[in-house]
Amino acid sequence: MAEKTPKEEIKLEEAKGRPLLTWIGKRPLSGMVVRPAQPMHIFDPNGELKAEAPRQNWSDWSPHYPTSGLLFFGDNKEALAHLIAKGFRHKVKLIYIDPPFDSGADYVRKVQLRGVKNLLGIEGEGQSLVEQTQYNDIWNNDAYLQFMYDRLLLLKDLLAEDGSIFLHVDEHRGHFLRCLMDEIYLPENFVNEIVWYYSDNFQGNVRGFANNHSTILWYAKGAKYIYNKVLIPLDKPVKRDKRVWSKDEGKLVSARDEDGKLIYEDYEEKKADDVWIIGQTAVTKEQSKEYKGYPTQKPEEVLRRVIESASNPGDLVLDCFVGSGTTVAVAQKLGRRWIGCDLNKGAIQTTSKRLQTIIQKQLEKTNGNGATQNGFDGMEPPKQPPPPAQLSFAVYRINNYDLQIQHNEAIELVCQQIGVTHSKTDSFFDGTLGNKLVKIVPVDHPLTPLDLEAVKRELEARRGEEQRAIVMLCLGAQADAKEWLEHWNKFRGIVKLDEGNQPLEFVNKIEVVDLYGDSKYSGFLAYDPAEAEVKAERQGEKLKITITTFISPTIIKRLKLDANLFQARISDWRSMVNSVELDPDYNGSVFNVVFSDIPEKKNDLIVGVYELPAPAQPTTIAIRITDMLGEEVLKVIENV
């Protein structure tokens, strides 16, 4: 009998800083089981990963991964543990994270079909937008603190001894996070509290001072951390007295000439201090070159200052809340190696497209050798840009997160249909339905007695004060769970009688809505994939790939149009397509992006017809088409 493969685990040191912040359910993260990572696709347009000669600055790289940028799709807690186990412990020089702020807001990406206006017959531009929720920033306070505590502990284990972490916070939980940083990274390693002032943000109708800034906390791993001064160009030259070091006085003093007169110089730039005046229009206005339509996107100039101040060319930069990809995009432009993580598929796709565009521009500028860079659209370019650390990247999936996200989105649609109101304050129940409490069973298993026992313990903890009935949403239910329910509901006390004195409501009666078993809701869980027709043929020494049609039922559902009406109003199927990627030598497992068609402007359309050099032998071609909502279609054509 074959032996079971032992589980791979990591161990973490206990946080030793003081003071200690406490909360209900606080627990140290002493270790984690390591989850596997599956390769999804590789972008290597210059073929650098196929070169046999070793490349500079990669001798310390993990042997488990290609010498390229890395993107991980999945829970960042699992991704960070995976990185620690696979050779990146103490290797990261700079960490920047912009985590959820526990603000109670829904962060929504607005998606518009390409080249389409007034789709729904409503006057005015912008009416054809589909809103796609990227994440709900709704937490119980204790759960939020534990969420951040776990990840900050893991990040510290990845950080090099001369490394730094920059944590973006706001006014909602910044004071708590400062305490966590002191506990984990130690108060003596605090470096700066940076205030980012939005010079172009205007607020009205507020009872108090307008909130026009956010804060970035900078902590080092130890006393000997990397620091480079960051220079900011001035609008016009400024004449100032020259400053020199005086050995006698042990400080900087004003320089003087032989006659004792002050020496003045013209300065065209200044050293950055801890107040950064950077506008937001670069990421909020659709006309901006930086604009990605992604919530919480940060200007590249913010990340330029972070990366230049605390890392050097060739260093490894990590962002485990990568979002729209600003951190890794700027790292790519500034010659740093990088790793990004996100649990949102839209974030991974947005980041991937952004990086492909940057790398293609770098290749065009350098004729393929990466000697210089361009593309500094949203930030001040270095006077001598360093060469790119890599001209490729790979995308991996942690623990098959795709299926869980599909189920979560389906349940969200069901909640909207039923009328569930989400709770922002209840630490256990997910919301209410009328006067009933709602509990959503995790999508990775059917309803079990363990789920029901958890509800029982919660009700007992409330000491009988809670009498409302409970609705449980689940994807299937075990037989023993149904037996548990019958026994529970049999002994419920009466809360309310009807007009005929018959029991109408019972204390804590539990009702189950089986989303798989109830025909009213099972349609939401039926996956209706996008469809495409693609042809591929040899024409001499070329491969010609033609996409003849594409349709996305998901987009039609989101716009609440029937298929005939939708097709009547969409004259070109390419309006639904965000990008096309081609692999002319597909191996059946890892998609190697050799060519990508990613229109830069929102009204531009993909080409739809492509020619690539044909290999001598018959080949398998893979075509990946991504629609405007991020759904992917993979078409594989063999023996071309």
N, C-alpha and C positions, 0 to 999 in steps of 0.2 A: 504493500500500500504506500502510495507516494506521500511524503511528508508535506505538511502545510508550510507555506512560506511564512516565516515569522513577520509580524508587523514591524515596520520601521518607525521608530519614535525619536523625538528630540527632547532634551532636558534644558530647562531654563533656570537661571539664577534668580533668587528672590530680590525684589526691589528693596533697597536699604536706605533710601532718602527719608528725610523728615521735613515738615510734619506729614502725618498720614491723613488722607481723606478716607472717610468710611461711608458706606451706603449699604442698604439692605441687599444681602446676597453677594457681598464682595468676597471674591475667592482668588487666591494667587494662581497664576498660570505656570505650573511647574513643568509641564511637558505636553506634547501633542503627538497623536498618531499622524504619520506623514501620508498624505494622499498622492496618488500617481498623477502625472501630467501627460496628456495625449497631444501630439503635434496636430495642428489644424492646417496651417499653411506657412510657406516661406516666401518672402519677397527678396529676390537676389538677382536684380536685372543685369548686373555686371559680372555675375559668375564668380564673385570673390570667395564664396564658401567652397567652391570646387577646386580652388588653387591648392597645390601641394605644399608650396613654401609657407613656413610659419610667418604670421604677421606680428608686427611690433605691438607691445602693450597688452598682450593676451596671455602671457605666461602664467598669470595667476587665475585664469578663467576656469570655471568648472568643466571637467571633461564630459559631463552629461549633456552639454548644450553647445550649439554652434557658436562660433565667435562672431556674434551679431547682436543687434538689439533684441530684447525679449519682451513679448507681451503675453500676459496670462489672463485668461477669461475664467472667472470663478470667484469664490469667496476669498478675499484677500488674506484672511486669517489662515486659511489652508494653503494659499500660495506662499505666504511668508514662511510658514513651517517647512514647506517643500524646499524653498530656496536655502534655508539653514541646513537642511539635511543633505542637499545636493552640492555643497561646496562653496556657498556664498557667505558663510558665517565670517564676520569681521572683514568683509571685502568691500562694503559700500562706503564711499567717501562722503556722499551727500544724500540726505533724504529730505524731500519736500512733500508734505501732504496737506490737502485741503479737504478734510473729512466733512460729513454732514454736521450741521451746527445745532441739531435738536431745536429747530426753530418752529416746528409745526407746519412748515410749508410743503406744498407739493411742487417738485421741480419738473417742469414740463419743457420738452423740446418741441418746437413748432416745425412741422414738416409740410412742405409745399411741393406739389407736383411740378416737374420741370416744364417751363414754358407755357403754363396753363393759368389763365386768369378767369375770374367770374364763373367757376365751374358750377356752382350751385345756383346760378341765376340771381345773385345778390349784387347790387351795385357797390362799387368801390373795390380797391385792390386789397389783397390779403385775405379774401373771404374763402379761398380754397385751401386754407390751412387745416391740417389734421394735427391735433395735439396728442403727443405721445409722452406719457409720464415716464421719466427716467428713474426717479425714486421718490418715495414719500419720506420726508424728514420728520417723522412722527415717532417719538420714543417715550417710553417711561423713563424718568430721570435715572433711576438705578440701572436699568438695562443699558442706557446710553453710556454711563460711566464704566460699566463692566466691558462693554463693547470696545471703548477706547483704551481701557487699561490693558486688555489682552493684546491689542495690536501694537501699542507703544512698547510693551515688553518684548515682543517678537522683533520689532524694528531695532531696538537697542542691540539685540544679539547679532544683527546683520551689520551694524555700524562698525567701521574701522576705528582704531584707537585715535587717529587724528581726524575723524569724521565729525559731521554736524547734522543735526536735524532741525528743519524749519517747519513749524506747525501753524497753520492758518486758523485763526479763531475769530469769533465775533462776540457781541455783547451778551449773548444768551448763556453760553457755557464757558466763556473764556477764563473766568476766575477759577472754575473747577479744574479745567485742563491745565492751568498754570500749577495748581497743587499736584496734579498727577505727574507733570513733568519734573517737579522738584523731587517727588518721591522716587521716580524711576531713574532720572538722569542726574539727580543731585543738585541742590541749590547753587553750589559753587561752580557748576558748569553752565549756568545761565550766562548768555552773552549779550543779547539785545532783545528789547521789545520794539519791533518795527511798526510804525503807524503808516498804513497806506491810505493816503487822503485822496478821495475821488474829487478832483478839481472841477469836473464837469457834471456832477450829480446834483440835481435840484429836487427838493421835496417841499410839498405844500400840505396844508391842513394837518399839521402835527402839533400836539400839545407838549411842547418842549423843544429842545434844540434838534435840528435835523441831523440824522445819523449819516455822516458822509465819510466814514472811514471803517476799515477793519484792521485787525492786528495780526502780526506774524511773530511768533515766539521762536527765538534762536537759542538752542542748547548745543553744547559741544559734548563729545564722548569723554574727553579728558582735557587736561591743561594745554597740551600741545596740538592744537587744532589748526587746520588750514585757514588762513585769512589773506585775502587779496583786496586791496583798496579798489573801489568801484568809482569810476569817474562819470559825471553827468555833464553833457554839453550845456553851455549857457546860451541864452537867446542872443546875447551880444557880448563882446569882450568887456571885461571889467578890470580896471586898473587897481591893483592892491600892492601894499608893501611886501617886499620879498621876505620870506621867513627862512631862517637858517638855525642850525643847532649850535648852542653855546655850551662848550665844555665847562666853562667856569660857573655858569649859572645852572647848568643841568637841565635846560629847557629850550624850546624854540623862542627865538627873539627876532625882531625886525632887523634886516640887514642894512648897513650904512656904508657909504663910500668913504674915501680918504678924508673928506671934509666933514664927516659926521652927519651928512644928509641921508635921509631915508632913500632906499633904492626901491623904485616901483617897477612892476612888471604887468603886462597885459595877460589876463587869464581868460581862456576860452572854455574852460571846463572847471568843475569843482568836484571835490570828493563827496560822495554820498554820505548823508548822516542817517539818523533813524526815523526820519519823516520822509516818505516817498510820495511826491506829488505826481500821480499818474492817472490820467483820465480813463474812464470806462468805455468811451464811445467806440474804441477799437473792437470791443467784443459785444456791444449792444446795438450797433447800427449795421443794417444789412449791407450798406455800401462799403463797409470796411473790408480790407483784404484779409484781416484776421477772422472775421465773423464766421462762426460755424453753426449758429442757431442752437447752441447747446447751453442749457442752464448752468450757472456757476462758472462759466468760462472766465479765465483770468487773462489779462493782457500779457503779451510776451515780454514786455519790458520789465514787469515784476519778476518773472522767472530769470530774465537775463541778469538782474542784479543779484538774485539769490545764488545762481549757479556760478557766476564769475567770482563772487566774494568768498565762497567756501569750497571750491574745487578747482582743479587744474585740468588742462586738456588731457584726455585719455583716462581720467578718473571715472568711476562708476557712480551714476546717479539713479535713485530709485523713487518712484511715486506709486503707492499702492491704492490711491484713489484717483486714477489717471484721468477720468472724465473725458474732456474733449481733446486731451493729449498735449496740452501746452508745455508741461514739464519736459516730456520726452522729445517734443518737437524742437524746443530751444536747446536741449542737450545735444541733439543731432546737429544743429547749426553751429554749436560752439565746440564741436570736436570731443564730446564726452561719450563714453559708453553709457547705456541706460537700460533700465528694466521698468516696465509699467504693469499694473494690475487693475482690474475692475470687474465687478460682478454684473455689470450692465452690458448686454451685447451691443447696444447702440453706441456705447462709449468705445468699445473695442473697434467697431467698424469705423467710427468717426476718426479715431486715432490712427488706424491703419491707413485710411485714405490720405490723411494729412501727411503722414510719414512718407508714403509713396510719392506724393507730389514733391516734397522737399528733396528726397533722394534723387528723383528724376532731374530736378533742377540742378542739383550738385553735379550729377553726371554730365549734363549738357554744358555746364560752365567749365568743367575740367577735362572734357573729352574722355571721361571715363576713369581718370586716375585720381580724382579727389584732391587735387593740389590746393584749390581755393574754393570758396563757398559763395553762394548768393542766397536770396530769399529772405533777407532781414526786413520783412515788410512791417512788422509791428514793434521793432525795438532798434536801439542804436547799434549798428554793426561794429565789431571790433576793427581797429585800424589795420591789423594783420590777422584776419580770421584763421584759426587753426584748421588743418585738414580734418575731414570727417574721421571719426574713430572707426566707423563702419559704414558701408553702403548697402546694408541688408538688414533684415529683421525676420524673426520667426514668431508665430503665434501658437500658444498652447492652451489647452483646456484643462482646468483642474476639476477632477471628480465629477465629470459629466454634468455640468451645471445647466446645460441647455434645456433638458427635459423639465427641470424644476421651474425654470423661468417661464416656459410655455404654460405649465399648470398654474403658476401664480397669476399670469395675465388672464387666463381663462376664469379663475376664481374671482378676480377683480371685476370682470365683466358680469359674472353671475351676481355678485354683491350689488352692483349698480342696478341690475335688472330687478332683483328682489326688493331693493330699497334699504340695504344695510347702511347705517351711519357709523363710520369708523370712529373709534374712541382715541383721543389723544392723551387721556389721563389714566385709564385703567391699565394696571400692570399685567393683568391676566387675560381678561376678555378683550376680543378684538373690536367690538362695537355693539350696536343695539339694532333691533328690528321691532319698531313700535315700542312696546314696553317690555320686550324680552331681550335678554343678553345673548350675544352671539360669540361663539368660539369656533375658530377655523382650525381644523385638524391639519397638521403638516402634510404636504402633498406627497411625501415619499412613502406613505403607508396608509392602509385603510383604517377606519375607526376600530380601536381595540379597547379592552377593559382598562388598560393602563391610561388611556386618554380620559376615560370616564372617571377613574379613580383620582386623576389630577383635578378634575372639576369638583369632585366631592371634597377633596382636601381644601380647595380654595373656598368653597362655601362654608366649610366648618371653621376655617380661619376667620371668616367674617362674623362668626358667633351668632348666627341666626338672624342677623340684621337684614340680610338679603333674601327677599321672598320671590323675586321675579323668576319666570320660567327661562329656560336656556334653549337656544337653537344651536345645534352643532352642524357645521358644513363639513362634509368629508367626501373623499373619493372612494366609495365602497365601505363596507362594514363587515367585520368578522362575525361569525355566528354567535360566539360567546359574548360579544359586545351587545348583541340584540337581547340575549338572555339577561345580561346585567341590567339593561334598560328596563325590561319588563318588571324585574324585581324592584328596581328603584322607584319607578313611577307608580307601582301598586300601593306604596305606603306614603304617598305625598299628601300633606294636609290641604284642606280647601281654603283658598284665598277669597273666592268670589262665587256667588250663586247667581243663576239667571232668574228671570221673572217667575219661573215655575219651581223655584227653590232646588234646582238641579245644579250639581257642581259645574262651574264654568271655567274657573282657573284654579290651579294647584300650586302649592309652594315648591319652587325649584323643579318643576316638571321639565324633563329633558326631551326635546324633539330633535329628530335627526333629518337633515336634508342630504340625501345621497345624490351627489351631482352626477354620478355614473348611472344610478338606477332610476332617477326621475326623468321622464321624457321631456319635461318642461325645460330642463337645464342641460341635458346631455349634449344638445346641439352646440353649446358653447365650447365643449371639450372636443368636438370633432375637428380634427385638423384638416383644413382645406388648403392644400399647398398652392403656391403660385405655379404657373405653367409657362413653358417656353418651347418654341420650336427652333432648332438650330441645325444648320447644314454645314458640313465640312468636306472639302475636296482638294485634291492635288491639282495644281496648274503649273506644270513645269517644275521649277525649283521652289515654288511657293506653296504654302498652305493657305487656302481661302476659307475663312469661317464667316458664316452669315447667320445672324439672328433674324428670323422672319417674323416672329410674333412673340408677345409676352402679355400675360394677364395675371393680376394679383387679386384673388378673392378677398384677401384681408383688407386691402385698400378700399374695395367696393363696400365691404361691411362697415368700415370706419366712416366712410362718407354717407352711409345709409342710402345708397342708390341701388336700384336693381341693375343687373348686368347689361340689359339692353339700353337703358337710359345712360349708363356710364359710357358705353362704347359709342353712343351717338354724340356725346359731348367731348370725347377724347379722340381727336383726329389722328394722333400718333401715339402708338403704344410706348414709345421711348420716354414719354412724359412720366411714366411710372418707374423708370429705371434710374437708379442712382449711380451705379458703376458696373463695369464688366471687367473680369480678370481672366486671363488665358494661361493654361499650362499645356504646351504642345507635346510634352513627353510625360504624361501622368502615370505615376506608378501604382495608383489604386488606393493609396493611403494618405500621403502628404501632398497637398496642393502647392506646387512651386510656381509662384507668380512670375511669369516671364514678361508679360505685357499687361498693362492695365489702362482702361479708358475711364477717366474720372473727370468729367467736365468741371471747370473751375467756377463758372458762373451759374447761378440758379436757373437761368432761362436757357442755358445751353443743353443740348441733347447728346447722348452717346452716339457714336458713329454707327455701330451695328454691323458693319462689314469690316473684316480685318484680314491682313495678309502677313504671314510670318515665314521665315526661311524653313524649307521642308528638309527633314533629315533623310538620309539615304534609304533607311529601312522604314517599313510601315510603322506607324506610331499610334498611340492613344492620346486623343485630345480631350482636355477637360475645360469646360467653360462655366465660370461662376458668375451668375447675374444677381445683383442685390437691388431690391426695390427701395422706394423712398422711405419705407418703414423699417428697413433693415432685414427683411426676410430674404433668405438666400435660396437660389435654385442652382443645383449643380447638374450639368448635362455632360455626359461622357460619350464620346464617339470613338469606337475602336477601329483598328486596321485602316487608317487613312493613308 
